Amino acid sequence: MQAYDTLSETMEALRQEGYVEDFNLREDCLECREGKFKVFADEFKIDEFFRFEGPTDPADEAVLYAISSENHQIKGLLVSGYGMYTEGVTNDLLAKLQFDK
């Protein structure tokens, strides 16, 4: 994957590679399709992640995850701030989203 300067450029490139779902972080899963589809921690993998840092404002910092699930034949994106809100998120799901290993 080519390096891109902005979050939007990277998202567009990944969408062209088939990462078309927009995932939302929930307590014990990732949701998409307006909450009608759920993928649990043991059902997906993180294929790539990208960090974006705002030039002056820490609120502009974000992480983009490219996520796939072979079980469900689905690929999508999850955008989260560095200090994502994780209270109430299960340990399994949180561990899966850790990228500093």
N, CA and C atoms as a LAMMPS dump frame, in Angstrom:
ITEM: TIMESTEP
0
ITEM: NUMBER OF ATOMS
303
ITEM: BOX BOUNDS ff ff ff
-5.0000000000000000e+02 5.0000000000000000e+02
-5.0000000000000000e+02 5.0000000000000000e+02
-5.0000000000000000e+02 5.0000000000000000e+02
ITEM: ATOMS id mol type element x y z
1 1 1 N 0.851 -1.183 0
2 1 2 C 0 0 0
3 1 3 C 0.885 1.231 0
4 2 1 N 0.557 2.14 -0.839
5 2 2 C 1.261 3.398 -0.951
6 2 3 C 0.991 4.247 0.289
7 3 1 N 1.951 5.084 0.663
8 3 2 C 1.749 6.004 1.783
9 3 3 C 0.98 7.228 1.287
10 4 1 N -0.011 7.63 2.056
11 4 2 C -0.821 8.789 1.707
12 4 3 C -0.683 9.837 2.795
13 5 1 N -0.921 11.084 2.427
14 5 2 C -0.752 12.191 3.359
15 5 3 C -1.971 12.42 4.251
16 6 1 N -3.145 12.084 3.747
17 6 2 C -4.349 12.41 4.513
18 6 3 C -5.195 11.167 4.769
19 7 1 N -6.018 11.288 5.775
20 7 2 C -6.954 10.229 6.125
21 7 3 C -7.906 9.958 4.96
22 8 1 N -8.433 10.993 4.358
23 8 2 C -9.405 10.808 3.272
24 8 3 C -8.777 10.135 2.056
25 9 1 N -7.549 10.468 1.709
26 9 2 C -6.87 9.808 0.586
27 9 3 C -6.676 8.32 0.869
28 10 1 N -6.291 8.002 2.081
29 10 2 C -6.047 6.614 2.465
30 10 3 C -7.349 5.829 2.457
31 11 1 N -8.402 6.431 2.992
32 11 2 C -9.706 5.761 2.993
33 11 3 C -10.173 5.476 1.573
34 12 1 N -10.005 6.412 0.677
35 12 2 C -10.435 6.216 -0.707
36 12 3 C -9.633 5.094 -1.365
37 13 1 N -8.339 5.041 -1.134
38 13 2 C -7.503 3.977 -1.699
39 13 3 C -7.924 2.611 -1.162
40 14 1 N -8.202 2.534 0.132
41 14 2 C -8.63 1.272 0.728
42 14 3 C -10.016 0.861 0.224
43 15 1 N -10.887 1.804 0.022
44 15 2 C -12.21 1.478 -0.527
45 15 3 C -12.065 0.867 -1.927
46 16 1 N -11.117 1.366 -2.693
47 16 2 C -10.881 0.802 -4.018
48 16 3 C -10.318 -0.617 -3.927
49 17 1 N -9.734 -0.973 -2.788
50 17 2 C -9.233 -2.329 -2.551
51 17 3 C -10.305 -3.224 -1.926
52 18 1 N -11.523 -2.709 -1.783
53 18 2 C -12.625 -3.521 -1.293
54 18 3 C -13.014 -3.308 0.151
55 19 1 N -12.382 -2.383 0.855
56 19 2 C -12.733 -2.087 2.253
57 19 3 C -13.887 -1.083 2.242
58 20 1 N -15.083 -1.587 1.985
59 20 2 C -16.223 -0.705 1.722
60 20 3 C -17.142 -0.486 2.915
61 21 1 N -17.077 -1.339 3.924
62 21 2 C -17.94 -1.166 5.098
63 21 3 C -17.362 -0.102 6.026
64 22 1 N -18.231 0.632 6.694
65 22 2 C -17.833 1.602 7.715
66 22 3 C -18.175 1.002 9.066
67 23 1 N -17.142 0.574 9.793
68 23 2 C -17.348 -0.047 11.099
69 23 3 C -17.451 0.996 12.199
70 24 1 N -18.259 0.687 13.198
71 24 2 C -18.37 1.48 14.427
72 24 3 C -18.016 0.585 15.595
73 25 1 N -17.29 1.127 16.552
74 25 2 C -16.879 0.385 17.738
75 25 3 C -18.03 0.333 18.734
76 26 1 N -18.377 -0.865 19.147
77 26 2 C -19.386 -1.075 20.176
78 26 3 C -18.753 -1.816 21.337
79 27 1 N -19.519 -2.115 22.367
80 27 2 C -18.989 -2.729 23.587
81 27 3 C -18.273 -4.046 23.317
82 28 1 N -18.862 -4.915 22.523
83 28 2 C -18.285 -6.249 22.34
84 28 3 C -18.093 -6.637 20.878
85 29 1 N -18.198 -5.658 19.972
86 29 2 C -18.088 -5.99 18.556
87 29 3 C -17.847 -4.731 17.728
88 30 1 N -17.684 -4.948 16.443
89 30 2 C -17.724 -3.877 15.466
90 30 3 C -19.052 -4.004 14.733
91 31 1 N -19.689 -2.878 14.505
92 31 2 C -20.974 -2.876 13.809
93 31 3 C -20.841 -2.145 12.487
94 32 1 N -21.655 -2.563 11.528
95 32 2 C -21.776 -1.834 10.28
96 32 3 C -23.194 -2.007 9.766
97 33 1 N -23.46 -1.398 8.639
98 33 2 C -24.794 -1.464 8.023
99 33 3 C -25.879 -1.005 8.996
100 34 1 N -25.61 0.143 9.609
101 34 2 C -26.554 0.774 10.545
102 34 3 C -26.935 -0.148 11.697
103 35 1 N -25.955 -0.882 12.198
104 35 2 C -26.17 -1.753 13.351
105 35 3 C -26.779 -3.098 13.022
106 36 1 N -27 -3.381 11.772
107 36 2 C -27.635 -4.639 11.379
108 36 3 C -26.65 -5.788 11.24
109 37 1 N -25.344 -5.481 11.243
110 37 2 C -24.325 -6.51 11.057
111 37 3 C -23.259 -6.328 12.126
112 38 1 N -22.92 -7.395 12.842
113 38 2 C -21.94 -7.338 13.93
114 38 3 C -20.826 -8.337 13.671
115 39 1 N -19.594 -7.9 13.951
116 39 2 C -18.416 -8.752 13.818
117 39 3 C -17.693 -8.719 15.165
118 40 1 N -17.495 -9.893 15.755
119 40 2 C -16.879 -9.995 17.075
120 40 3 C -15.366 -10.18 16.964
121 41 1 N -14.658 -9.977 18.064
122 41 2 C -13.198 -9.955 18.08
123 41 3 C -12.568 -11.188 17.459
124 42 1 N -13.15 -12.349 17.657
125 42 2 C -12.559 -13.569 17.103
126 42 3 C -12.961 -13.807 15.648
127 43 1 N -13.683 -12.86 15.054
128 43 2 C -14.169 -13.026 13.687
129 43 3 C -13.51 -12.072 12.685
130 44 1 N -12.575 -11.227 13.136
131 44 2 C -11.94 -10.306 12.208
132 44 3 C -10.452 -10.188 12.497
133 45 1 N -9.746 -9.641 11.504
134 45 2 C -8.334 -9.332 11.692
135 45 3 C -8.077 -7.934 11.152
136 46 1 N -7.043 -7.321 11.685
137 46 2 C -6.63 -6.006 11.216
138 46 3 C -5.55 -6.23 10.172
139 47 1 N -5.854 -5.873 8.947
140 47 2 C -4.921 -6.071 7.845
141 47 3 C -3.84 -4.998 7.824
142 48 1 N -4.231 -3.781 8.098
143 48 2 C -3.298 -2.652 8.134
144 48 3 C -3.876 -1.587 9.048
145 49 1 N -2.991 -0.724 9.534
146 49 2 C -3.473 0.457 10.234
147 49 3 C -2.571 1.622 9.867
148 50 1 N -3.125 2.813 9.963
149 50 2 C -2.433 4.03 9.578
150 50 3 C -2.665 5.075 10.652
151 51 1 N -1.605 5.765 11.038
152 51 2 C -1.716 6.837 12.029
153 51 3 C -1.66 8.178 11.318
154 52 1 N -2.492 9.081 11.762
155 52 2 C -2.51 10.433 11.222
156 52 3 C -2.431 11.404 12.394
157 53 1 N -1.507 12.354 12.275
158 53 2 C -1.327 13.34 13.339
159 53 3 C -1.654 14.717 12.796
160 54 1 N -2.48 15.432 13.543
161 54 2 C -2.807 16.796 13.156
162 54 3 C -1.596 17.68 13.333
163 55 1 N -1.427 18.697 12.494
164 55 2 C -0.239 19.546 12.565
165 55 3 C -0.126 20.343 13.862
166 56 1 N -1.249 20.733 14.437
167 56 2 C -1.181 21.537 15.655
168 56 3 C -2.152 21.097 16.733
169 57 1 N -3.23 20.46 16.348
170 57 2 C -4.285 20.131 17.287
171 57 3 C -4.318 18.631 17.559
172 58 1 N -4.045 18.208 18.807
173 58 2 C -4.092 16.782 19.131
174 58 3 C -5.448 16.141 18.849
175 59 1 N -6.491 16.921 18.785
176 59 2 C -7.814 16.378 18.478
177 59 3 C -7.889 15.87 17.043
178 60 1 N -6.934 16.269 16.216
179 60 2 C -6.898 15.822 14.824
180 60 3 C -6.211 14.472 14.655
181 61 1 N -5.673 13.894 15.733
182 61 2 C -4.977 12.628 15.643
183 61 3 C -5.972 11.488 15.486
184 62 1 N -5.672 10.564 14.57
185 62 2 C -6.591 9.46 14.308
186 62 3 C -5.817 8.224 13.878
187 63 1 N -6.478 7.094 14.012
188 63 2 C -5.971 5.827 13.51
189 63 3 C -7.037 5.268 12.572
190 64 1 N -6.596 4.802 11.427
191 64 2 C -7.478 4.158 10.457
192 64 3 C -7.118 2.681 10.412
193 65 1 N -8.099 1.827 10.678
194 65 2 C -7.905 0.38 10.632
195 65 3 C -8.557 -0.175 9.369
196 66 1 N -7.803 -1.005 8.631
197 66 2 C -8.362 -1.776 7.517
198 66 3 C -8.628 -3.172 8.069
199 67 1 N -9.892 -3.557 8.117
200 67 2 C -10.337 -4.765 8.82
201 67 3 C -11.018 -5.717 7.852
202 68 1 N -10.729 -7.018 8.028
203 68 2 C -11.413 -8.018 7.206
204 68 3 C -11.87 -9.18 8.074
205 69 1 N -12.901 -9.853 7.59
206 69 2 C -13.419 -11.05 8.24
207 69 3 C -13.63 -12.11 7.172
208 70 1 N -12.829 -13.152 7.219
209 70 2 C -13.012 -14.254 6.269
210 70 3 C -14.335 -14.973 6.528
211 71 1 N -14.699 -15.116 7.811
212 71 2 C -15.957 -15.796 8.166
213 71 3 C -17.16 -15.163 7.488
214 72 1 N -17.166 -13.845 7.44
215 72 2 C -18.319 -13.106 6.926
216 72 3 C -18.099 -12.551 5.527
217 73 1 N -16.896 -12.776 4.961
218 73 2 C -16.574 -12.252 3.631
219 73 3 C -16.869 -10.753 3.559
220 74 1 N -16.25 -10.013 4.503
221 74 2 C -16.519 -8.58 4.608
222 74 3 C -15.203 -7.855 4.879
223 75 1 N -15.082 -6.661 4.31
224 75 2 C -13.918 -5.808 4.544
225 75 3 C -14.418 -4.393 4.782
226 76 1 N -13.777 -3.708 5.726
227 76 2 C -14.211 -2.351 6.007
228 76 3 C -13.183 -1.559 6.777
229 77 1 N -13.583 -0.359 7.156
230 77 2 C -12.704 0.598 7.817
231 77 3 C -13.28 1.019 9.166
232 78 1 N -12.374 1.25 10.1
233 78 2 C -12.734 1.816 11.397
234 78 3 C -11.804 2.984 11.639
235 79 1 N -12.356 4.153 11.872
236 79 2 C -11.569 5.344 12.177
237 79 3 C -11.756 5.647 13.65
238 80 1 N -10.644 5.872 14.326
239 80 2 C -10.716 6.148 15.755
240 80 3 C -9.645 7.149 16.142
241 81 1 N -9.951 7.984 17.127
242 81 2 C -8.957 8.892 17.658
243 81 3 C -7.942 8.123 18.485
244 82 1 N -6.75 8.685 18.659
245 82 2 C -5.724 8.019 19.462
246 82 3 C -6.244 7.692 20.844
247 83 1 N -6.948 8.61 21.429
248 83 2 C -7.483 8.389 22.761
249 83 3 C -8.916 7.914 22.695
250 84 1 N -9.155 6.906 21.868
251 84 2 C -10.532 6.467 21.646
252 84 3 C -11.225 6.139 22.956
253 85 1 N -12.505 6.373 22.964
254 85 2 C -13.336 6.081 24.124
255 85 3 C -13.475 4.57 24.243
256 86 1 N -12.907 4.004 25.313
257 86 2 C -12.89 2.55 25.433
258 86 3 C -13.599 2.043 26.673
259 87 1 N -14.169 2.908 27.466
260 87 2 C -14.882 2.449 28.649
261 87 3 C -16.049 1.574 28.215
262 88 1 N -16.139 0.404 28.783
263 88 2 C -17.215 -0.503 28.445
264 88 3 C -16.904 -1.445 27.294
265 89 1 N -15.778 -1.229 26.631
266 89 2 C -15.387 -2.112 25.532
267 89 3 C -14.726 -3.35 26.14
268 90 1 N -15.084 -4.526 25.649
269 90 2 C -14.534 -5.762 26.206
270 90 3 C -13.027 -5.835 26.002
271 91 1 N -12.359 -6.545 26.892
272 91 2 C -10.908 -6.698 26.804
273 91 3 C -10.5 -7.376 25.504
274 92 1 N -11.277 -8.35 25.035
275 92 2 C -10.952 -9.044 23.791
276 92 3 C -10.944 -8.083 22.609
277 93 1 N -11.95 -7.241 22.552
278 93 2 C -12.045 -6.296 21.45
279 93 3 C -10.95 -5.236 21.558
280 94 1 N -10.715 -4.742 22.743
281 94 2 C -9.688 -3.735 22.948
282 94 3 C -8.304 -4.282 22.602
283 95 1 N -8.014 -5.519 22.998
284 95 2 C -6.721 -6.136 22.69
285 95 3 C -6.534 -6.27 21.183
286 96 1 N -7.585 -6.556 20.485
287 96 2 C -7.52 -6.721 19.04
288 96 3 C -7.161 -5.404 18.352
289 97 1 N -7.556 -4.29 18.941
290 97 2 C -7.329 -2.982 18.331
291 97 3 C -6.037 -2.319 18.779
292 98 1 N -5.261 -2.975 19.623
293 98 2 C -3.983 -2.425 20.055
294 98 3 C -2.979 -2.582 18.928
295 99 1 N -2.292 -1.502 18.597
296 99 2 C -1.351 -1.567 17.496
297 99 3 C 0.071 -1.331 17.939
298 100 1 N 0.311 -0.991 19.184
299 100 2 C 1.675 -0.797 19.704
300 100 3 C 2.117 -2.089 20.381
301 101 1 N 2.638 -3.007 19.61
302 101 2 C 3.048 -4.298 20.146
303 101 3 C 4.535 -4.461 20.056
